[in-house]
Amino acid sequence: MDPIAIPVLGIIFSLFVLPVTVFGFILVIRKQKTDIHKLEIKRDMMELELQKDKISMKLLEEENRKYDRIIEGNRDA
């Protein structure tokens, strides 16, 4: 290998390859953090949806009890 080629390759490596690698890792880590944040938000939304469904089930049960009382009242009369 030519003695001049080694410093040239070193300069190219230090000016291009290393920064690309470092910033590539930084971007990947940042993307993973945003993905985690998105999943946390999605989990929170699903928990709220579950609570909403539980409340609507309770409302339906209460409505069912109300109609059962009405039906029982009509049978007795």
C-alpha positions as CSV (number, residue, x, y, z in Angstrom):
1,M,0.0,0.0,0.0
2,D,1.2,3.5,-0.8
3,P,2.4,5.4,2.2
4,I,0.2,8.4,1.2
5,A,-2.9,6.2,1.0
6,I,-2.9,5.4,4.7
7,P,-3.3,9.0,5.9
8,V,-5.8,9.7,3.2
9,L,-7.9,6.7,4.2
10,G,-7.6,7.8,7.9
11,I,-8.9,11.3,7.0
12,I,-11.7,9.9,5.0
13,F,-12.6,7.4,7.8
14,S,-12.5,10.1,10.5
15,L,-14.4,12.7,8.4
16,F,-17.1,10.5,6.9
17,V,-17.4,6.9,8.3
18,L,-17.2,7.7,12.0
19,P,-19.7,10.6,12.0
20,V,-22.1,8.6,9.9
21,T,-21.9,5.7,12.3
22,V,-22.2,7.8,15.4
23,F,-25.1,9.9,14.1
24,G,-26.7,6.7,12.7
25,F,-26.8,5.2,16.2
26,I,-28.1,8.5,17.6
27,L,-30.9,8.5,15.0
28,V,-31.8,4.8,15.7
29,I,-31.9,5.4,19.4
30,R,-34.1,8.5,18.9
31,K,-36.4,6.6,16.7
32,Q,-36.7,3.8,19.2
33,K,-37.5,6.3,22.0
34,T,-40.3,7.8,19.8
35,D,-41.6,4.3,19.0
36,I,-41.7,3.5,22.7
37,H,-43.5,6.8,23.4
38,K,-46.0,6.0,20.7
39,L,-46.6,2.6,22.2
40,E,-47.1,4.1,25.6
41,I,-49.7,6.5,24.2
42,K,-51.4,3.7,22.4
43,R,-51.5,1.6,25.6
44,D,-53.0,4.5,27.5
45,M,-55.6,5.0,24.8
46,M,-56.5,1.3,25.0
47,E,-56.8,1.4,28.8
48,L,-59.2,4.4,28.5
49,E,-61.2,2.5,25.8
50,L,-61.3,-0.5,28.2
51,Q,-62.6,1.7,31.0
52,K,-65.2,3.2,28.7
53,D,-66.4,-0.3,27.7
54,K,-66.6,-1.3,31.4
55,I,-68.7,1.8,32.2
56,S,-71.0,1.1,29.2
57,M,-71.4,-2.5,30.4
58,K,-72.4,-1.3,33.8
59,L,-74.9,1.1,32.2
60,L,-76.4,-1.8,30.2
61,E,-76.6,-4.0,33.3
62,E,-78.5,-1.2,35.1
63,E,-80.8,-0.7,32.2
64,N,-81.4,-4.4,32.1
65,R,-82.3,-4.5,35.8
66,K,-84.7,-1.6,35.2
67,Y,-86.5,-3.4,32.5
68,D,-86.5,-6.6,34.5
69,R,-88.3,-4.7,37.4
70,I,-90.8,-3.2,34.9
71,I,-91.5,-6.7,33.5
72,E,-91.9,-8.2,37.0
73,G,-94.2,-5.3,37.9
74,N,-96.4,-6.0,34.8
75,R,-96.6,-9.7,35.7
76,D,-97.8,-9.0,39.2
77,A,-100.5,-6.5,38.1
